[in-house]
């Protein structure tokens, strides 16, 4: 915080009326001082380096659709103790995820009440994570999806590790869209061999259809991992 014990705030938004509105709200408080008000991500970075604010209220979409997120990353790279609160009209999960990946401390909707804005600044300076109620539920959903993805990823890797080299090779070719007959020609084996390997893959994955296995692995983007596993088993492979 500043030497005068006031929380220094920088406001970045490309709409001047909004900047004036937030400035008026925060300047009315005894413990918060607006040290700069800018209209672009580029200016936000420049002014942050000049004024060294404690908190930045950062709009996402300014000169570009992700200018605020990019500026947040630039500011935090040089002023890691600065707290960034994303201020936006958007509630999209991907934008929320991106904001937090770039180090945002909180995420508030622009229609938040004046007292919510000042409270968010105070919470951020205490290392809290201020969020609008609408955003909170979306953040929870994002983390639930991440957790589910990581669980599925670990399970898939474990199952792949249990496949033999020939089963992995057959699976890789199936993921490339090869038919059973084409796999026979590529690998110089009988159709019964390919069918047996597919049966073993289904048994180990506990699936009824090879399409289900391929769908899961494609969703997790594990085709490169399969190739690497094959190379590990046989350095001369591929």
C-alpha positions in Angstrom: 0.0 0.0 0.0 1.0 3.6 -0.4 2.9 5.5 2.3 -0.2 7.5 3.1 -2.0 4.3 4.0 -4.3 4.6 1.0 -4.8 1.8 -1.5 -3.5 3.1 -4.8 -5.8 2.1 -7.7 -5.3 2.3 -11.5 -8.4 2.1 -13.6 -8.2 0.8 -17.2 -11.3 0.9 -19.4 -11.8 2.2 -23.0 -15.0 4.0 -22.0 -14.4 7.3 -20.4 -17.8 7.5 -18.6 -17.1 4.2 -16.9 -13.6 5.4 -15.8 -15.2 8.6 -14.4 -17.8 6.5 -12.6 -15.3 4.2 -10.9 -13.0 7.1 -10.1 -15.9 8.9 -8.4 -16.9 5.8 -6.4 -13.4 5.1 -5.2 -12.3 8.7 -4.5 -15.3 9.0 -2.1 -13.7 6.4 0.1 -11.2 7.3 2.9 -8.8 4.5 2.2 -8.6 4.3 -1.6 -7.0 6.7 -4.0 -7.2 6.6 -7.9 -3.7 7.3 -9.1 -4.3 6.8 -12.9 -7.2 6.3 -15.3 -6.4 5.0 -18.8 -8.2 3.7 -21.9 -6.0 1.0 -23.3 -4.0 -2.1 -22.2 -0.8 -0.4 -23.5 -1.5 2.7 -21.4 -2.4 0.5 -18.4 1.0 -1.2 -18.5 2.9 2.1 -18.9 1.0 3.8 -16.1 1.3 0.9 -13.8 5.1 0.9 -14.2 5.0 4.7 -13.5 2.6 4.9 -10.6 3.0 1.4 -9.1 -0.6 0.9 -8.0 -1.6 -1.6 -5.4 -4.7 -2.6 -7.4 -5.6 -2.4 -11.1 -9.2 -2.5 -12.2 -8.8 -3.9 -15.7 -11.3 -4.1 -18.5 -10.8 -7.1 -20.8 -11.7 -5.7 -24.2 -10.1 -2.4 -25.1 -7.9 -1.9 -28.2 -8.1 -5.6 -28.8 -10.5 -8.3 -27.5 -8.0 -9.6 -24.9 -6.0 -6.4 -24.3 -6.8 -6.3 -20.6 -5.7 -9.9 -20.1 -2.5 -9.3 -22.0 -1.8 -6.1 -20.1 -2.4 -8.0 -16.8 0.3 -10.5 -17.7 2.7 -7.7 -18.6 2.1 -5.8 -15.4 2.4 -8.8 -13.2 5.7 -9.8 -14.9 7.2 -6.6 -13.7 5.1 -5.8 -10.7 4.3 -9.2 -9.2 2.8 -7.7 -6.0 0.1 -5.8 -7.9 -3.4 -7.1 -7.6 -5.4 -7.2 -10.8 -9.2 -7.2 -10.7 -10.8 -7.9 -14.1 -13.8 -5.6 -14.7 -16.0 -6.7 -17.6 -19.5 -7.4 -18.9 -18.4 -10.9 -20.0 -19.2 -14.1 -18.1 -17.7 -16.6 -20.6 -15.9 -19.5 -18.9 -12.9 -19.3 -21.3 -12.3 -15.6 -20.5 -12.6 -16.3 -16.8 -10.0 -19.1 -17.1 -7.7 -16.9 -19.2 -7.9 -14.1 -16.7 -6.9 -16.3 -13.8 -4.1 -18.0 -15.8 -2.6 -14.6 -16.4 -2.7 -13.9 -12.7 -5.9 -11.9 -12.1 -6.8 -11.7 -8.4 -10.5 -11.2 -8.9 -13.2 -10.9 -11.6 -16.1 -8.4 -11.3 -19.0 -7.6 -13.6 -19.2 -4.0 -14.7 -22.8 -3.7 -13.3 -21.5 -4.4 -9.8 -22.8 -2.1 -7.1 -20.5 0.8 -6.0 -19.9 -0.8 -2.6 -19.0 -4.0 -4.2 -16.2 -2.3 -6.2 -14.6 -0.7 -3.2 -15.0 -3.9 -1.2 -13.3 -5.8 -4.0 -10.3 -3.5 -3.9 -10.0 -3.9 -0.1 -10.3 -7.7 -0.4 -7.8 -7.9 -3.2 -5.2 -6.0 -1.2 -5.6 -8.6 1.6 -4.9 -11.4 -1.0 -8.5 -12.3 -1.3 -10.2 -13.2 -4.5 -13.1 -10.8 -5.1 -15.7 -12.1 -7.6 -19.3 -11.2 -8.5 -21.7 -13.9 -7.4 -22.5 -14.7 -11.0 -18.8 -15.3 -11.7 -18.2 -17.4 -8.6 -20.5 -20.3 -9.8 -18.8 -20.2 -13.2 -15.3 -20.4 -11.6 -16.5 -23.4 -9.6 -17.7 -25.1 -12.8 -14.4 -24.3 -14.5 -12.4 -26.0 -11.8 -14.8 -29.0 -11.7 -14.2 -29.5 -15.4 -10.4 -29.2 -14.9 -10.5 -31.7 -12.1 -12.6 -34.1 -14.3 -10.2 -33.7 -17.2 -7.2 -34.4 -15.0 -8.8 -37.5 -13.6 -9.7 -38.8 -17.1 -6.2 -38.0 -18.3 -4.5 -39.9 -15.5 -6.8 -42.9 -16.0 -6.2 -42.9 -19.8 -2.4 -42.7 -19.4 -2.6 -45.6 -16.9 -4.7 -47.7 -19.3 -2.4 -47.0 -22.2 0.6 -48.0 -20.1 -1.1 -51.5 -19.8 -1.2 -52.0 -23.5 1.4 -54.1 -25.4 3.5 -52.6 -28.1 1.4 -54.3 -30.8 -1.8 -53.1 -29.2 -0.5 -49.6 -29.0 0.4 -49.7 -32.7 -3.0 -51.0 -33.7 -4.6 -48.3 -31.6 -2.5 -45.6 -33.1 -3.5 -46.7 -36.6 -7.2 -46.9 -35.7 -6.9 -43.3 -34.3 -5.6 -42.3 -37.7 -8.7 -43.6 -39.3 -7.3 -46.8 -40.7 -9.6 -49.7 -41.3 -8.9 -53.2 -40.0 -8.0 -54.3 -43.5 -5.6 -51.4 -43.9 -4.0 -52.2 -40.6 -3.4 -55.8 -41.7 -1.7 -54.6 -44.9 0.5 -52.0 -43.0 1.5 -54.4 -40.3 1.6 -57.5 -42.4 -0.7 -59.5 -40.1 -3.9 -61.5 -40.4 -7.3 -60.0 -39.7 -7.7 -62.4 -36.8 -4.6 -60.8 -35.2 -6.0 -57.3 -35.5 -9.4 -58.4 -34.1 -7.7 -60.1 -31.2 -5.7 -56.9 -30.4 -8.8 -54.7 -30.6 -10.6 -57.2 -28.2 -7.7 -56.8 -25.7 -7.8 -53.0 -26.0 -11.6 -53.0 -25.3 -11.1 -55.4 -22.3 -8.4 -53.3 -20.8 -10.3 -50.0 -21.3 -13.6 -51.7 -20.2 -15.3 -50.4 -23.3 -17.8 -52.1 -25.7 -16.8 -50.2 -28.8 -13.4 -49.2 -30.1 -15.0 -45.9 -31.2 -15.5 -45.1 -27.5 -11.8 -45.7 -26.8 -10.8 -43.5 -29.8 -13.2 -40.8 -28.8 -11.9 -40.6 -25.3 -8.3 -40.5 -26.4 -8.9 -37.9 -29.1 -10.8 -35.7 -26.6 -7.7 -35.9 -24.3 -5.4 -35.3 -27.3 -3.2 -38.3 -26.5 -2.2 -39.4 -30.0 1.3 -37.9 -29.6 1.7 -39.7 -26.3 0.9 -43.0 -27.9 3.6 -42.4 -30.5 6.1 -41.5 -27.8 5.2 -44.6 -25.8 5.8 -46.7 -29.0 9.2 -45.0 -29.5 10.1 -45.7 -25.9 9.3 -49.4 -26.3 11.1 -49.5 -29.7 13.6 -46.5 -30.3 13.6 -47.4 -34.0 9.8 -47.1 -34.3 8.5 -44.4 -36.7 
